[in-house]
């Protein structure tokens, strides 16, 4: 094998370039990208297994929406809390539609980016289940596994429905 050879590792989208110098030892460039891909993939599969284990367990209402934690973040300012919740509820349906469009188009980068945004917003308001399902979707997109991303989206969509229902029942 002479000259550069390119290998794609397990569909990560990360490429490693191997070349053989005159002393017949391989030098690997792009190793950091490969390691990052492996870490992302292992984390994703670990979280997928955790989600499968926990899906059979009943979740509490504080997992759906932790009102006490949210009010701590808002420093007990009910007016501010109501504004943030209203804005979140207003924007969420559009983001879910956009996510679905990007999933159908196999746009890994946009799915990952939008899932990351939703993950952060969910964490800010204390929506733990939605935060975790958005994180699973983000990792699935980063690993390039669109089938798992579709499954994670279904979970995210269901958690969003539960959250909206819980927010409607919660008086701030």
Phi, psi and omega in degrees: 000110180247149178078182184289145174231139182246136180232138173257127183265114170046038174070016181293335189087359178262137183245142177245132179254120178252138173218149184252113175283184185295336180273012176063021173259142180276140171247134183249122173251150182082017182296323179301319178297319179296313180298317178301317178299319179296316180297315179299315181296316180295319178297317180300312181292325176298312180294325177297316178295319179297319180295320179295320178294318185278345182294334179279345180272146179283134179264149181272166180294334178288338173288326179286310178209114180265091185299318182297315179295320179297316181292329174298316179297328180272005182053041179058025176271098185295326179295314177297317179300317180295320179298315182293316179297316179299316179295318178300312181295327179290320185276334188302312182302319179296322179292323179292321177296316179297319177300313181299320179298316181290327177294314179298330179271005181053040179266086185303315185297314181291322177298313180299315182296314181290322176297322178297318178298313180296321178303313180295317179296318179296320178296320181296327180264000177085028178262083188296315180297318180293322177300313181292321180289326175293324178294319177298319178295318179300314180293322178298318179293320180295327180278351178083015181263088185289332177297314178292327177297321178296319177295319179294326178295320178300316178296315179299317181297318179295317178294326176295318178298315178297320180295314180299318178298316180295320179294325177294326181276345182267128176262126181260000000 
